[in-house]
């Protein structure tokens, strides 16, 4: 692209996107300049007055901005990133995805407070990120039954206690996908922060869950363009978004090293609360959590009350009652079981049999009926719980 007297010419295709579209393209392009990350991109915009002004500025002026220098100034003047940004904007617009620039009112307010928050965020879904309660849940990809159980239990208790936080995680194997699935199950909005563009779901095994996230009012979020390969460095980079979107980060399980601890460190650096589920000293995937607690970097979480205390959450109207109204026509036996389970997390079939005074054979039939109606779920060990 030709440059006249050190001033970059504006590609003729960019203005065709309209005023808003043109502005967004410049925001999208600026972080794609080699050597420019989110923090330096914001510095460039602040010095020049707008994202568009960065690309119009003289090279001699740009290289005097702290942290820029001659090489980056030449990259800006070259304008190569603008055509790729315009192509990506067309892709996002075609599929109805949103672009939230950090100067927009609907850009996540918590993330805006982070110096290294993305200049432009790409979103699938209509979720409002600026809700009163937002909690990130992260952990090892090698989740144990202990971690899965407690992740599900804490989210179930949140819903039962009338909390409706936005649950943020990374759609990865292990604790991440457990948190997303439990959030969907208990009708809590959830956000999947992706290490790829919005053109693919990684890992593909989690595609159906990713679709349910959107269907249930959640969102996919990324600052990567489409056609991005899911490399390891991308997962580390996306962790800043997971930590930055929320009030607190809960680490459910983690080894002595891992991405969950990196996310916790980022949350701590943002002056956000860090919470951790303790485990036995002999368990490899509790070592990271125990270390966070031992170093006083994280508050210990044993029950929902610990989260409520740490984050100053007040209990609202339980959501369980809303679910039960979907099937108001319950038989007397069905209602008896529902009433028995209302104030319990789980219960064994033997205890239900004793407390309801129903014959085991009849009880099994009624429990199956409630399961088919979507009101009760079966757990290992012949245990039952309300959904």
C-alpha positions in Angstrom: 0.0 0.0 0.0 1.4 3.4 -1.0 2.4 5.9 1.7 2.5 9.6 0.9 5.0 11.7 2.9 4.9 9.2 5.8 1.1 9.4 6.1 -0.6 6.0 5.6 -3.3 6.0 2.9 -6.7 4.6 4.0 -7.7 1.5 2.0 -10.7 2.4 -0.2 -12.6 -0.7 0.9 -12.7 0.2 4.6 -15.1 3.2 4.5 -17.7 1.1 2.6 -18.6 -0.6 5.9 -20.4 2.5 7.1 -19.3 4.8 10.0 -19.8 2.2 12.8 -18.4 -0.5 10.6 -15.3 1.5 9.7 -14.6 2.4 13.3 -14.9 -1.3 14.4 -12.6 -2.4 11.6 -9.9 -0.1 12.9 -10.3 -1.3 16.5 -10.1 -4.9 15.2 -7.0 -4.2 13.2 -4.9 -2.4 15.8 -4.2 -5.5 17.9 -3.2 -7.4 14.8 -0.2 -5.2 14.2 2.9 -7.3 14.9 4.3 -6.4 18.3 1.2 -4.6 19.5 -0.9 -6.3 22.2 -4.0 -5.0 24.1 -2.1 -2.7 26.4 0.0 -1.1 23.7 -3.0 -0.8 21.4 -4.8 1.3 24.0 -1.8 3.5 24.4 -1.7 4.1 20.7 -5.4 5.0 20.6 -5.0 7.3 23.6 -2.0 9.2 22.0 -3.6 9.5 18.6 -7.2 10.1 19.7 -9.0 7.2 18.0 -8.2 3.9 16.4 -8.6 5.3 12.9 -6.2 8.2 13.8 -3.5 5.6 14.6 -3.6 4.5 10.9 -3.6 8.0 9.6 -0.7 9.2 11.8 2.7 10.0 10.4 5.3 7.3 10.9 7.7 9.9 12.5 5.1 10.7 15.1 4.1 7.1 15.8 7.7 6.0 16.6 8.0 8.6 19.3 5.1 7.1 21.3 6.5 5.1 24.3 6.8 1.4 23.4 6.3 1.8 19.7 9.6 2.5 17.9 10.5 2.4 14.3 9.6 -1.3 13.5 6.0 -1.0 14.9 5.5 2.4 13.3 6.5 0.8 9.9 3.9 -2.0 10.4 1.2 0.6 11.1 2.1 2.5 8.0 2.1 -0.6 6.0 -1.7 -1.0 6.6 -1.6 -4.8 6.0 -3.8 -5.7 8.9 -6.7 -3.5 7.8 -7.7 -5.8 4.9 -7.7 -8.9 7.2 -9.8 -6.9 9.8 -12.3 -5.9 7.2 -12.6 -9.6 6.0 -13.2 -10.7 9.6 -15.8 -7.9 10.2 -17.7 -9.2 7.1 -17.6 -12.7 8.5 -18.9 -11.6 11.9 -21.6 -9.4 10.4 -22.7 -12.3 8.1 -23.3 -14.6 11.0 -24.9 -12.0 13.3 -22.0 -12.0 15.8 -21.3 -8.9 17.9 -18.2 -6.8 18.1 -17.8 -5.0 21.4 -15.1 -2.3 21.4 -13.6 -1.3 24.7 -15.1 2.2 24.4 -18.7 0.8 23.9 -21.2 1.0 26.7 -22.1 -2.7 26.4 -18.4 -3.8 26.6 -18.0 -5.9 29.8 -17.4 -3.3 32.5 -15.3 -5.7 34.6 -13.0 -6.4 31.6 -12.7 -2.7 30.8 -11.0 -2.3 34.1 -8.2 -4.6 33.1 -5.3 -2.9 31.4 -4.7 -5.8 29.1 -8.4 -6.4 28.2 -9.0 -6.8 24.5 -9.6 -3.7 22.4 -12.3 -5.6 20.5 -14.3 -8.6 21.7 -16.2 -10.9 19.4 -19.4 -12.4 20.8 -22.0 -15.0 19.7 -25.2 -14.7 21.7 -27.1 -11.8 23.2 -26.0 -12.1 26.9 -25.5 -8.8 28.8 -22.1 -9.2 30.5 -22.7 -6.4 33.0 -24.9 -8.4 35.4 -24.6 -8.2 39.2 -23.0 -11.6 39.7 -20.4 -13.1 37.5 -18.2 -16.0 38.6 -15.4 -17.8 36.7 -14.9 -21.5 37.4 -11.7 -23.1 36.2 -9.7 -26.3 36.9 -7.7 -29.1 35.6 -8.5 -30.9 32.3 -8.1 -34.2 34.3 -11.0 -33.7 36.6 -11.6 -36.3 39.2 -15.0 -37.5 40.5 -14.4 -35.4 43.5 -14.0 -32.2 41.5 -16.9 -33.0 39.2 -19.2 -33.7 42.2 -18.4 -30.5 44.0 -18.5 -28.4 40.8 -22.0 -29.7 40.1 -23.1 -29.5 43.8 -22.1 -25.8 44.2 -23.9 -24.8 41.0 -27.0 -26.7 42.1 -26.9 -25.0 45.4 -26.6 -21.6 43.8 -29.7 -22.2 41.7 -31.6 -23.6 44.7 -30.7 -20.6 46.8 -32.0 -18.1 44.3 -28.6 -17.0 42.9 -28.3 -16.6 39.1 -24.7 -15.7 38.4 -23.2 -15.7 35.0 -20.8 -18.7 35.0 -17.6 -18.1 32.9 -15.2 -20.9 31.8 -13.1 -22.0 28.9 -15.0 -24.9 27.3 -12.0 -27.2 27.8 -12.0 -30.8 29.0 -12.4 -31.4 32.7 -13.7 -28.8 35.2 -14.5 -26.2 32.4 -17.0 -28.3 30.6 -18.4 -29.6 33.9 -19.1 -26.0 34.9 -20.8 -25.2 31.6 -23.0 -28.3 31.6 -24.0 -27.8 35.2 -24.8 -24.2 34.5 -27.0 -25.2 31.6 -28.7 -27.9 33.7 -29.5 -25.5 36.5 -30.6 -22.7 34.1 -27.7 -20.4 34.9 -26.3 -18.2 32.1 -22.8 -19.3 31.1 -20.0 -17.9 28.9 -17.5 -20.0 27.0 -14.3 -18.0 26.4 -12.7 -19.6 23.3 -9.1 -19.9 22.2 -10.1 -19.9 18.6 -12.3 -17.7 16.4 -16.1 -18.0 16.4 -15.9 -20.2 13.3 -15.1 -23.3 15.2 -15.7 -25.0 18.6 -12.7 -26.6 20.2 -12.7 -29.3 21.2 -15.3 -30.5 18.7 -16.5 -33.0 21.3 -18.1 -30.1 23.2 -20.0 -28.7 20.2 -23.4 -29.8 21.5 -22.8 -28.2 24.9 -21.6 -25.0 23.1 -24.8 -24.9 21.2 -26.9 -25.3 24.4 -25.0 -22.4 25.9 -26.3 -20.2 23.1 -29.8 -21.6 23.2 -30.1 -21.0 26.9 -29.1 -17.4 26.7 -25.4 -17.6 27.2 -22.5 -16.6 24.9 -19.3 -17.5 23.2 -16.5 -14.9 23.6 -13.1 -14.5 21.9 -10.6 -11.9 20.7 -9.2 -14.3 18.1 -10.1 -14.0 14.4 -11.6 -16.9 12.5 -9.2 -19.5 11.0 -7.1 -19.3 14.2 -5.4 -22.6 15.0 -6.0 -23.6 18.7 -2.3 -23.4 19.8 -1.2 -23.6 23.4 -0.3 -19.9 23.6 -3.9 -19.0 22.7 -5.3 -20.8 25.7 -2.9 -18.9 28.0 -3.9 -15.6 26.3 -7.7 -16.3 26.6 -7.2 -16.8 30.4 -7.0 -13.0 30.9 -10.6 -12.8 29.6 -11.9 -15.5 31.8 -10.4 -13.8 34.9 -11.3 -10.3 33.7 -15.0 -10.9 33.0 -15.8 -11.9 36.5 -15.9 -10.7 40.1 -14.1 -13.8 41.3 -12.4 -17.0 40.0 -13.1 -20.3 41.7 -10.4 -23.0 41.2 -12.1 -26.4 41.7 -9.1 -28.6 41.0 -5.6 -28.0 39.8 -2.2 -29.7 39.8 0.9 -27.9 41.1 1.1 -26.2 37.7 -1.5 -25.5 35.1 -3.7 -23.0 33.3 -6.2 -22.8 36.2 -3.4 -21.4 38.4 -2.4 -18.9 35.7 -6.1 -17.7 35.6 -6.1 -17.4 39.3 -2.9 -15.3 39.2 -4.4 -13.1 36.6 -7.6 -12.6 38.7 -5.4 -11.8 41.7 -3.5 -9.2 39.7 -6.8 -7.6 38.7 -7.6 -7.3 42.4 -10.4 -9.8 42.0 -11.4 -12.5 44.6 -9.8 -15.9 44.1 -11.5 -18.9 45.7 -10.4 -22.5 45.9 -11.9 -25.9 46.8 -9.5 -27.7 49.1 -8.5 -31.4 48.7 -6.5 -34.1 50.4 -2.8 -33.5 50.6 -2.2 -36.7 48.7 -4.3 -35.8 45.7 -2.2 -34.5 42.7 -5.1 -32.4 41.4 -5.7 -30.6 44.7 -2.1 -29.5 45.1 -2.7 -26.2 43.2 -5.8 -25.4 45.2 -4.2 -26.2 48.5 -1.2 -24.0 47.6 -3.5 -21.1 46.7 -5.2 -21.4 50.1 -1.9 -21.9 52.0 -0.4 -18.8 50.4 -3.6 -16.8 51.3 -4.0 -15.9 47.7 -7.4 -17.7 47.7 -10.3 -18.1 50.1 -11.2 -21.6 51.1 -14.6 -22.8 49.7 -16.3 -25.8 51.4 -19.9 -24.7 50.9 -22.0 -22.2 49.0 -22.0 -20.1 52.2 -18.3 -19.5 51.8 -18.8 -18.1 48.3 -21.7 -15.9 49.5 -19.6 -14.6 52.3 -16.6 -13.8 50.1 -18.6 -12.1 47.4 -21.3 -10.6 49.6 -24.1 -12.4 47.8 -27.6 -12.1 49.2 -29.9 -15.0 48.6 -32.8 -14.4 46.2 -35.9 -16.3 45.3 -35.1 -20.0 44.7 -35.4 -21.0 41.0 -36.5 -24.5 41.8 -40.0 -23.4 42.5 -40.2 -21.9 39.0 -39.2 -25.2 37.5 -41.8 -27.2 39.4 -44.6 -25.0 38.0 -43.8 -26.5 34.6 -45.6 -29.7 35.7 -48.3 -28.6 38.1 -50.4 -31.7 37.6 -48.5 -34.1 39.9 -50.1 -37.2 41.5 -50.3 -37.4 45.2 -47.3 -39.8 45.4 -45.2 -37.6 43.0 -46.0 -34.5 45.1 -45.0 -36.4 48.3 -41.6 -37.2 46.8 -41.0 -33.6 45.5 -41.9 -32.2 48.9 -39.5 -34.6 50.6 -36.6 -33.6 48.3 -37.2 -29.9 48.3 -34.9 -29.1 51.2 -32.3 -31.7 50.4 -29.3 -31.7 48.1 -29.6 -35.5 47.5 -31.3 -38.5 49.1 -31.0 -42.2 48.9 -33.8 -44.4 47.7 -33.8 -46.2 51.1 -34.3 -43.1 53.1 -37.1 -41.9 50.7 -38.8 -45.2 51.1 -38.7 -44.9 54.8 -39.8 -41.2 55.0 -42.6 -41.5 52.4 -43.7 -44.9 53.7 -44.1 -46.1 50.1 -43.4 -49.6 48.9 -40.0 -49.8 47.1 -41.6 -51.0 43.9 -44.1 -48.2 43.8 -41.5 -45.7 44.8 -39.2 -46.7 41.9 -42.1 -46.2 39.5 -42.9 -42.8 40.8 -39.3 -41.7 40.8 -39.0 -42.8 37.2 -42.1 -40.8 36.3 -40.6 -37.7 37.9 -37.4 -38.3 36.0 -39.3 -38.4 32.7 -40.9 -35.1 33.6 -37.6 -33.5 34.2 -38.0 -32.9 37.9 -35.7 -35.5 39.4 -32.3 -36.9 38.4 -30.7 -40.1 39.3 -27.2 -40.0 40.9 -24.7 -42.8 41.6 -25.4 -45.0 44.6 -29.2 -45.0 44.1 -29.5 -41.4 45.1 -32.0 -38.8 43.8 -32.2 -35.0 43.7 -34.5 -32.4 42.3 -33.3 -30.7 39.1 
